[in-house]
Amino acid sequence: MNRNSLRNLIFAAVLGSIPALSFADTVVSITVAPPALRVDAQPVCPGDGYIWTPGYWAYGTAGYYWAPGAWAPAPHPGYLFTPGYWDFADGVYLWHRGYWGLHVGYYGGVNYGFGYTGAGFHGGRWEGGRFLYNRAVSHIDGARISHSYREEVARAHEGDRASFHQREARPTHGEASRGHAEHAAKVAAAHSTHTAEHHEHR
């Protein structure tokens, strides 16, 4: 049996063992850990209503590749982006894709930077149908975007470049499901169609 056939067989077996709750938003499952997060410079925000979606390690036929962060227009006023994340459970790394919604959900405690410290989002907020940018973490041109504020963000895991949710012990699928209950509820309540820029991996 060649390497590709063996990898496909393992991948099929892993997918078959994932419960339905996890399968709804898990699109990749492999046994190789993603590399440490890259530190990229954030380009200037192109205009009102654009929200930063952080870079991440995607997985393709040739292995991991870096999908750089990008400014993306919110699909609806009030919507925020919950980043995708890698999780480690039962000996495999699971990719949970990102999504747009009215609330930022669980994204594995991964410190993506630029307002995504591992819990919630501190790069800005919606007020009166307009997005206000936090200049402490968002790269904006003050001459073009005047609705902003400055609020320092506590960087809880400064220097931590881990690109997946690390656990001290390997949880069972049941434990993983309970740990993502809040995430699943927010996905169900406010899930939005991905924009064209993010439909493949985010």
C-alpha positions in Angstrom: 0.0 0.0 0.0 1.5 3.4 -1.0 1.8 6.3 1.3 -1.2 8.3 -0.1 -3.5 5.3 0.1 -2.5 4.7 3.7 -3.0 8.4 4.6 -6.4 8.4 3.0 -7.4 5.2 4.8 -6.3 6.8 8.2 -8.1 10.0 7.4 -11.3 8.1 6.5 -11.1 6.1 9.8 -10.6 9.3 11.8 -13.5 11.0 10.2 -15.7 8.0 10.8 -14.9 8.2 14.5 -15.8 11.9 15.0 -19.2 12.5 16.6 -21.8 14.5 14.7 -21.5 17.5 17.0 -17.8 18.0 16.2 -18.3 17.1 12.5 -20.6 20.1 11.9 -17.7 22.6 12.0 -14.6 20.3 11.8 -13.2 20.1 8.3 -9.7 18.6 8.7 -8.3 16.0 11.0 -4.7 14.9 11.0 -2.0 13.5 13.2 0.8 16.1 12.6 0.8 19.2 14.7 0.7 22.6 13.0 3.8 24.8 13.2 4.1 27.8 15.5 2.1 30.8 14.4 3.9 33.2 12.1 4.3 36.9 13.1 3.0 38.9 10.2 2.7 42.7 9.9 -0.9 43.9 9.6 -1.5 46.1 6.5 -3.5 49.3 6.8 -7.3 48.8 7.0 -8.7 49.5 3.6 -11.9 51.1 4.8 -15.0 51.3 7.1 -16.5 48.0 8.2 -13.5 45.9 7.5 -12.5 43.5 10.3 -9.2 41.7 10.7 -9.3 37.9 10.1 -6.0 36.4 11.5 -3.6 34.3 9.6 -3.5 30.5 10.3 -1.9 27.3 9.2 -4.2 25.5 6.7 -3.6 22.0 5.5 -3.5 20.8 1.9 -2.2 17.9 -0.1 1.4 19.0 0.4 1.0 19.5 4.1 0.7 22.7 6.1 0.8 26.1 4.4 0.4 29.6 5.8 -2.9 31.4 5.0 -2.1 35.1 5.8 -4.4 37.3 7.7 -6.6 39.7 5.8 -9.0 42.6 6.3 -12.5 41.4 5.2 -15.8 43.4 5.1 -18.3 42.2 7.7 -21.1 40.5 5.8 -23.7 42.4 7.9 -23.5 45.4 10.3 -22.8 44.1 13.8 -21.1 40.9 12.7 -17.7 39.9 14.1 -15.3 37.1 13.0 -14.5 34.1 15.1 -11.2 32.7 13.9 -10.7 29.0 13.0 -8.4 27.0 15.2 -6.6 23.7 15.6 -7.6 21.5 18.5 -5.9 18.4 19.9 -8.1 15.5 20.9 -7.8 11.7 21.0 -4.4 11.9 19.3 -5.4 13.9 16.3 -5.4 17.6 15.4 -8.8 18.9 14.4 -9.4 22.1 12.4 -12.5 24.1 13.3 -13.2 26.7 10.7 -13.9 30.3 11.4 -17.3 32.0 10.9 -19.1 35.3 11.0 -21.7 36.0 13.7 -23.1 38.5 16.1 -20.7 37.3 18.8 -17.1 36.1 18.9 -17.2 32.4 19.9 -14.6 30.0 21.2 -11.5 29.7 19.2 -9.2 27.5 21.2 -7.5 30.1 23.4 -5.1 30.7 20.5 -3.3 34.1 20.7 -3.5 35.3 17.1 -2.7 38.9 18.1 -4.2 42.1 16.6 -7.0 42.0 19.2 -7.5 38.2 19.1 -5.8 37.3 22.4 -7.3 33.9 22.8 -10.8 34.9 24.2 -13.1 37.4 22.5 -12.0 40.2 20.2 -10.4 43.5 21.3 -9.6 45.1 17.9 -12.8 47.1 17.8 -16.5 47.2 18.5 -19.8 48.1 16.8 -21.7 51.2 17.9 -24.8 52.6 16.2 -24.2 50.5 13.1 -20.6 51.6 12.7 -17.4 49.8 13.5 -15.0 51.6 15.9 -11.4 50.5 15.6 -9.1 50.1 18.6 -5.9 51.9 17.5 -3.9 50.0 20.1 -4.1 46.8 18.0 -5.6 47.8 14.6 -3.5 49.4 11.9 -5.7 52.2 10.6 -5.1 55.4 8.7 -6.5 58.2 11.0 -7.0 60.5 7.9 -9.4 58.0 6.3 -11.0 56.4 9.4 -11.9 58.8 12.2 -14.2 56.6 14.3 -11.7 54.9 16.6 -10.6 54.7 20.2 -7.5 53.5 22.0 -7.6 50.8 24.7 -4.6 48.8 25.6 -5.1 45.0 25.4 -3.8 42.7 28.1 -1.6 40.2 26.2 -2.2 37.2 28.4 0.0 34.8 26.4 2.7 37.2 25.2 5.3 35.3 23.2 3.1 32.2 23.0 3.1 31.3 19.3 1.2 27.9 19.7 -1.1 27.5 16.8 -3.4 24.9 18.4 -5.4 24.4 21.6 -3.1 22.6 23.9 -4.4 20.3 26.6 -2.4 18.7 29.4 -4.3 15.5 28.9 -6.0 14.0 25.9 -9.8 14.5 26.3 -12.4 12.0 25.2 -14.7 13.1 22.4 -17.4 13.6 25.1 -15.1 15.9 27.0 -14.2 17.8 23.9 -17.9 18.2 23.0 -18.7 19.6 26.5 -15.7 22.0 26.3 -17.1 23.4 23.0 -20.8 23.7 24.2 -20.6 27.5 24.3 -19.0 27.5 20.9 -21.6 25.2 19.4 -24.4 27.3 20.8 -23.0 30.5 19.3 -22.5 28.8 15.9 -26.1 27.6 15.9 -27.5 31.0 17.0 -25.5 33.3 14.8 -23.9 31.3 12.0 -23.4 33.2 8.8 -22.5 32.3 5.3 -18.8 32.8 4.7 -17.7 35.6 2.4 -16.1 34.7 -0.8 -12.7 35.5 0.6 -13.1 33.0 3.5 -15.2 30.2 2.2 -12.4 27.7 1.7 -10.4 27.6 4.9 -11.6 30.2 7.4 
